[in-house]
Amino acid sequence: MSDNERSVVWASGAEAASQPSHGFTRLSDLLTAGLPDLAWLVAPIFTTDALGMIGAEPKCFKSFMLAHLAVAVSTGAPWLDTFTVHRPGPVVLVSPEGGVHGLLRRVMAILASIGGSPSDLDIAYVRTRGLSLTDARDIEDLKAAVRESGPVLIAYDSIYAGLQGVKTAQLSEFAGALRVLSELAQANEAAVVVTHHFNAKEGSGVHRLTGAGPAEWTSAALLGTRGANGVAAGTTKATVNWSLTARDVPEMEFSTTFSLGSKDPGNLASPLDYGVSVVLGEGQANSGLGWIEDRVVSALGLLGGGGRSLQDIDDVLARDGHGKALKYDTLREVLGHLVDLCIVDGADGHWWLTAPDEGA
């Protein structure tokens, strides 16, 4: 082959390479175009293209976390009353666990807690019966809902409900089912967030997620473990400690304290009273307090009204999942600081949270 012939072949090959073929694009073209836009869906946890998992031990309020996320993104209200929604918009939610009754009771409680109303959720679409990620008809139903609503978030509670017939220990099978969600989200420029369960204490970090595939699939995993919890006057208060492991996003830790009760616990139609507070980890405090001060305030909140002794407070700290209780001298010093800040009151060796000013 002559040099001229080689030049012709090279030129035609370069011209062909500049045109996408079979889904491939020249890397140099992508680099020249620059980084694609990437923004927060909910800062600083889920990006607009996140493949998110909320995985936790049992009784860690995973369903409430996802329902609250759907409400927050639909309305623009902060998620968990703390994390700012930067891209509010339509939501598609698959929630077969608990059925219609369970989902609506959760959502009504969340809306009441933020002062919202059902009309605020006109752009949220929900399916409360099973949707298999391996069934062609179910997948088409999901695709149709996404095409019609143009969601910024696709949510599934819990992903296990969509895995009928899938051998979750087989990476190829589990990953194949999850790929349905990731490809659908990518094609529609949406984020995906699903709930999932922990295994029986095997592995650590994202490898606590049950099955072969979730750890490799997820781009942002919120992993939850139970902290202090208790029931007082018919109201459950439970702390869950969360850690975020994500690609291209700084890791972070925070804890949620959920409050859940009902004025008539025996009546399943009675509205739920719901509340949630968040304490960010050390170096990420959102309250102006230090990490230890936040722990003590959370402990007093869990203990409820009435004066509490050092022993009472320390017992809660020992179970709150953040490592250990405090020495009494340290605890007294922290409580004294909180008294100076008018956050805590104390007398006769007992302490309690300061009642809010009624005129505030």
C-alpha positions as CSV (number, residue, x, y, z in Angstrom):
1,M,0.0,0.0,0.0
2,S,1.4,3.4,-1.0
3,D,1.6,6.4,1.3
4,N,-1.2,8.0,-0.6
5,E,-3.4,5.0,-0.1
6,R,-2.6,4.9,3.5
7,S,-3.6,8.6,3.8
8,V,-6.9,7.9,2.2
9,V,-7.6,5.0,4.5
10,W,-6.6,7.0,7.5
11,A,-8.7,9.9,6.5
12,S,-11.8,7.8,5.9
13,G,-11.3,6.0,9.2
14,A,-10.9,9.3,11.1
15,E,-14.1,10.6,9.4
16,A,-16.0,7.4,10.4
17,A,-14.7,7.6,13.9
18,S,-16.1,11.1,14.3
19,Q,-19.6,9.7,13.8
20,P,-21.2,7.8,16.7
21,S,-21.6,4.2,15.8
22,H,-23.3,1.5,17.9
23,G,-23.6,3.7,20.8
24,F,-19.9,4.6,20.9
25,T,-18.5,8.2,20.9
26,R,-15.0,9.5,20.5
27,L,-13.5,10.2,23.9
28,S,-11.7,13.2,22.5
29,D,-15.0,14.7,21.4
30,L,-16.4,14.2,24.9
31,L,-13.4,15.9,26.4
32,T,-13.6,18.8,24.0
33,A,-17.2,19.4,24.9
34,G,-16.3,19.5,28.6
35,L,-17.9,18.0,31.6
36,P,-21.7,17.6,31.3
37,D,-23.9,19.5,33.7
38,L,-24.3,17.8,37.1
39,A,-26.3,19.3,39.9
40,W,-27.8,18.4,43.2
41,L,-31.2,16.8,43.5
42,V,-30.9,16.9,47.3
43,A,-27.7,18.5,48.6
44,P,-25.3,17.2,49.7
45,I,-26.5,13.6,49.2
46,F,-28.2,12.8,45.9
47,T,-27.1,14.3,42.6
48,T,-29.5,14.6,39.7
49,D,-28.1,11.4,38.1
50,A,-27.8,9.4,41.4
51,L,-28.3,5.7,41.6
52,G,-29.2,5.9,45.3
53,M,-29.8,3.3,47.9
54,I,-31.2,3.8,51.4
55,G,-30.1,0.6,53.1
56,A,-30.5,-0.2,56.8
57,E,-31.2,-2.6,59.5
58,P,-34.9,-3.4,60.3
59,K,-37.0,-0.7,61.9
60,C,-34.8,2.1,60.7
61,F,-37.7,4.1,59.0
62,K,-36.5,3.3,55.5
63,S,-40.1,3.7,54.1
64,F,-40.5,7.0,55.9
65,M,-37.2,8.2,54.5
66,L,-38.2,7.4,50.9
67,A,-41.8,8.7,51.3
68,H,-40.4,11.9,52.8
69,L,-37.9,12.2,49.9
70,A,-40.8,11.8,47.4
71,V,-42.8,14.5,49.2
72,A,-39.8,16.8,49.4
73,V,-38.9,16.6,45.7
74,S,-42.5,17.0,44.7
75,T,-43.1,20.1,46.8
76,G,-39.6,21.6,47.0
77,A,-39.6,21.4,50.8
78,P,-36.4,20.3,52.5
79,W,-35.9,16.6,52.8
80,L,-36.1,15.5,56.5
81,D,-36.7,19.2,57.2
82,T,-32.9,19.7,56.7
83,F,-31.5,18.9,53.2
84,T,-32.3,21.4,50.4
85,V,-34.0,20.2,47.3
86,H,-32.3,21.9,44.3
87,R,-34.3,20.2,41.6
88,P,-38.0,19.9,42.6
89,G,-40.2,18.2,40.0
90,P,-42.3,15.1,39.2
91,V,-41.8,11.9,41.1
92,V,-42.6,8.3,40.1
93,L,-42.9,6.1,43.3
94,V,-43.4,2.3,43.4
95,S,-44.4,1.4,46.9
96,P,-45.9,-2.1,47.3
97,E,-44.8,-2.5,50.9
98,G,-47.8,-1.6,53.2
99,G,-50.2,-1.1,50.3
100,V,-52.4,1.9,49.8
101,H,-53.3,2.3,53.4
102,G,-49.7,2.3,54.7
103,L,-48.4,4.7,52.1
104,L,-51.2,7.2,52.4
105,R,-50.9,7.2,56.2
106,R,-47.2,7.9,55.9
107,V,-47.6,10.6,53.3
108,M,-50.5,12.3,55.2
109,A,-48.3,12.5,58.3
110,I,-45.3,13.9,56.4
111,L,-47.5,16.5,54.7
112,A,-49.0,17.5,58.0
113,S,-45.5,17.9,59.5
114,I,-44.5,20.4,56.7
115,G,-47.8,22.2,56.5
116,G,-48.6,20.8,53.1
117,S,-51.7,19.5,51.4
118,P,-52.6,16.8,49.0
119,S,-52.8,19.3,46.1
120,D,-49.1,19.9,46.6
121,L,-48.5,16.4,45.2
122,D,-50.2,16.7,41.8
123,I,-46.9,15.9,40.1
124,A,-46.2,12.7,42.1
125,Y,-47.3,9.4,40.7
126,V,-47.5,6.2,42.7
127,R,-48.1,2.5,42.2
128,T,-48.9,0.4,45.3
129,R,-48.9,-3.0,43.8
130,G,-45.9,-5.0,42.8
131,L,-43.8,-4.1,39.8
132,S,-41.3,-6.8,38.8
133,L,-38.1,-5.6,37.2
134,T,-37.9,-8.9,35.3
135,D,-41.4,-8.9,33.8
136,A,-41.7,-7.3,30.4
137,R,-45.2,-6.0,31.0
138,D,-44.3,-4.4,34.4
139,I,-41.2,-2.8,32.9
140,E,-43.3,-1.3,30.1
141,D,-45.8,0.0,32.7
142,L,-42.9,1.8,34.4
143,K,-41.5,3.1,31.2
144,A,-44.9,4.5,30.2
145,A,-45.3,6.2,33.6
146,V,-41.8,7.8,33.2
147,R,-42.5,8.9,29.6
148,E,-45.8,10.5,30.6
149,S,-44.7,12.3,33.8
150,G,-41.0,13.2,33.0
151,P,-39.8,12.6,36.6
152,V,-36.7,14.0,38.2
153,L,-36.9,11.1,40.7
154,I,-37.8,7.4,40.3
155,A,-38.2,5.8,43.7
156,Y,-38.8,2.1,44.7
157,D,-39.7,0.9,48.2
158,S,-38.3,-1.8,48.6
159,I,-36.2,-3.0,45.7
160,Y,-36.7,-6.6,47.0
161,A,-40.3,-6.4,45.9
162,G,-39.2,-6.1,42.3
163,L,-37.0,-9.1,42.2
164,Q,-39.4,-12.0,41.9
165,G,-37.5,-15.0,40.7
166,V,-34.1,-13.3,40.8
167,K,-31.2,-15.2,42.5
168,T,-29.9,-12.2,44.5
169,A,-26.7,-14.1,45.2
170,Q,-25.9,-14.1,41.5
171,L,-24.3,-10.9,40.4
172,S,-25.5,-11.1,36.8
173,E,-29.1,-11.7,37.8
174,F,-29.4,-9.0,40.5
175,A,-27.4,-6.5,38.4
176,G,-29.6,-7.2,35.4
177,A,-32.7,-6.2,37.3
178,L,-31.1,-3.1,38.7
179,R,-29.9,-2.1,35.2
180,V,-33.6,-1.6,34.2
181,L,-33.8,1.3,36.6
182,S,-30.4,2.8,35.8
183,E,-31.0,2.7,32.0
184,L,-34.5,4.2,32.4
185,A,-33.2,7.0,34.6
186,Q,-30.3,7.7,32.3
187,A,-32.5,7.9,29.3
188,N,-34.8,10.4,31.1
189,E,-32.2,12.4,33.0
190,A,-33.7,11.3,36.4
191,A,-32.3,10.1,39.6
192,V,-33.1,6.7,41.1
193,V,-33.4,6.1,44.9
194,V,-34.5,2.7,46.3
195,T,-34.7,1.2,49.7
196,H,-33.0,-2.1,50.6
197,H,-32.1,-4.4,53.5
198,F,-28.9,-5.3,55.2
199,N,-27.6,-8.8,55.3
200,A,-26.9,-10.7,58.5
201,K,-23.9,-8.6,59.5
202,E,-21.6,-9.9,56.8
203,G,-19.1,-7.4,55.3
204,S,-19.0,-3.7,56.1
205,G,-20.0,-0.5,54.4
206,V,-21.9,-1.0,51.2
207,H,-21.2,-4.7,51.4
208,R,-23.8,-4.9,54.2
209,L,-26.4,-4.5,51.5
210,T,-28.1,-7.8,50.8
211,G,-27.2,-9.7,47.6
212,A,-24.6,-9.5,44.9
213,G,-25.0,-6.3,42.9
214,P,-26.2,-3.4,45.0
215,A,-22.7,-2.4,46.2
216,E,-21.5,-2.3,42.6
217,W,-24.7,-0.6,41.2
218,T,-25.2,2.2,43.6
219,S,-23.5,5.6,43.2
220,A,-24.8,7.0,46.5
221,A,-25.6,4.7,49.5
222,L,-27.1,5.9,52.7
223,L,-26.4,3.2,55.3
224,G,-28.4,3.2,58.5
225,T,-28.0,1.5,61.9
226,R,-30.3,1.8,64.9
227,G,-29.4,4.1,67.8
228,A,-31.3,4.9,70.9
229,N,-35.1,4.3,70.9
230,G,-38.0,4.2,73.3
231,V,-41.8,4.7,73.7
232,A,-43.3,7.3,76.0
233,A,-47.0,8.3,76.2
234,G,-47.8,6.3,73.1
235,T,-45.1,8.0,71.0
236,T,-42.1,6.1,69.5
237,K,-38.9,8.0,69.4
238,A,-36.1,6.4,67.5
239,T,-32.6,7.5,66.4
240,V,-31.0,6.1,63.3
241,N,-27.3,6.8,62.5
242,W,-26.6,7.2,58.8
243,S,-23.4,7.3,56.8
244,L,-23.1,8.3,53.1
245,T,-20.8,6.5,50.8
246,A,-20.9,7.9,47.3
247,R,-18.9,8.4,44.1
248,D,-17.6,11.9,43.4
249,V,-19.4,13.2,46.6
250,P,-17.8,13.7,50.0
251,E,-18.7,11.1,52.6
252,M,-20.8,12.3,55.5
253,E,-22.5,11.2,58.6
254,F,-25.7,12.3,60.3
255,S,-28.4,11.0,62.6
256,T,-32.2,11.2,62.3
257,T,-34.5,11.1,65.3
258,F,-38.0,10.1,64.3
259,S,-41.1,10.8,66.4
260,L,-44.2,8.7,65.5
261,G,-47.4,8.4,67.4
262,S,-51.2,8.6,67.2
263,K,-53.9,10.1,69.4
264,D,-55.8,6.9,69.0
265,P,-53.3,4.0,68.6
266,G,-56.1,1.4,68.4
267,N,-57.7,3.1,65.4
268,L,-55.8,2.4,62.2
269,A,-57.6,5.3,60.5
270,S,-56.3,7.8,63.2
271,P,-53.8,10.2,61.7
272,L,-50.2,9.7,62.6
273,D,-48.2,12.4,64.3
274,Y,-44.8,12.5,62.6
275,G,-41.7,14.5,63.2
276,V,-38.0,14.2,62.3
277,S,-34.9,16.0,63.4
278,V,-31.4,15.7,62.0
279,V,-28.0,16.1,63.7
280,L,-25.1,16.3,61.3
281,G,-21.8,14.6,62.1
282,E,-18.6,16.2,63.5
283,G,-17.4,18.9,61.2
284,Q,-20.8,19.1,59.6
285,A,-22.9,20.5,62.5
286,N,-26.0,22.3,61.4
287,S,-27.1,23.6,64.8
288,G,-24.2,25.8,65.8
289,L,-23.4,23.3,68.5
290,G,-20.5,20.8,68.8
291,W,-20.9,17.1,68.1
292,I,-21.0,16.2,71.8
293,E,-23.5,19.0,72.6
294,D,-25.8,17.7,69.8
295,R,-25.7,14.2,71.2
296,V,-26.7,15.5,74.6
297,V,-29.6,17.6,73.2
298,S,-30.8,14.5,71.2
299,A,-30.6,12.4,74.3
300,L,-32.7,14.8,76.3
301,G,-35.2,15.0,73.4
302,L,-35.5,11.2,73.5
303,L,-36.0,11.2,77.2
304,G,-38.9,13.6,76.9
305,G,-40.2,16.1,79.5
306,G,-39.2,16.2,83.2
307,G,-35.8,16.5,84.8
308,R,-33.3,13.8,84.0
309,S,-30.3,12.8,86.0
310,L,-26.7,12.3,84.7
311,Q,-27.3,8.6,84.8
312,D,-30.5,8.9,82.7
313,I,-28.7,11.0,80.0
314,D,-25.6,8.9,80.0
315,D,-27.6,5.7,79.6
316,V,-29.0,7.1,76.3
317,L,-25.6,8.3,75.1
318,A,-24.3,4.8,75.7
319,R,-26.9,3.4,73.2
320,D,-27.0,6.2,70.6
321,G,-24.6,4.5,68.2
322,H,-21.9,7.2,68.3
323,G,-19.4,5.3,70.3
324,K,-19.6,5.6,74.0
325,A,-21.1,7.4,77.0
326,L,-19.4,10.4,78.6
327,K,-17.6,10.9,81.8
328,Y,-19.8,12.6,84.3
329,D,-17.4,15.6,84.6
330,T,-17.5,16.0,80.8
331,L,-21.3,15.7,80.8
332,R,-21.7,18.3,83.5
333,E,-19.5,20.7,81.5
334,V,-21.5,20.1,78.4
335,L,-24.8,20.6,80.2
336,G,-23.5,23.8,81.8
337,H,-22.6,25.1,78.3
338,L,-26.1,24.2,77.1
339,V,-27.6,26.0,80.1
340,D,-25.6,29.1,79.2
341,L,-27.0,28.9,75.6
342,C,-30.6,28.7,77.1
343,I,-31.0,25.3,75.4
344,V,-31.2,23.3,78.6
345,D,-32.4,24.1,82.1
346,G,-31.2,22.4,85.2
347,A,-31.8,22.2,89.0
348,D,-31.0,19.8,91.8
349,G,-28.8,17.6,89.6
350,H,-31.5,17.2,86.9
351,W,-31.7,18.7,83.4
352,W,-34.3,19.2,80.8
353,L,-34.7,20.9,77.4
354,T,-35.8,24.5,77.7
355,A,-39.4,25.0,76.8
356,P,-39.7,27.1,73.6
357,D,-40.8,30.7,74.0
358,E,-44.5,30.8,73.3
359,G,-44.1,34.2,71.8
360,A,-41.4,33.0,69.4
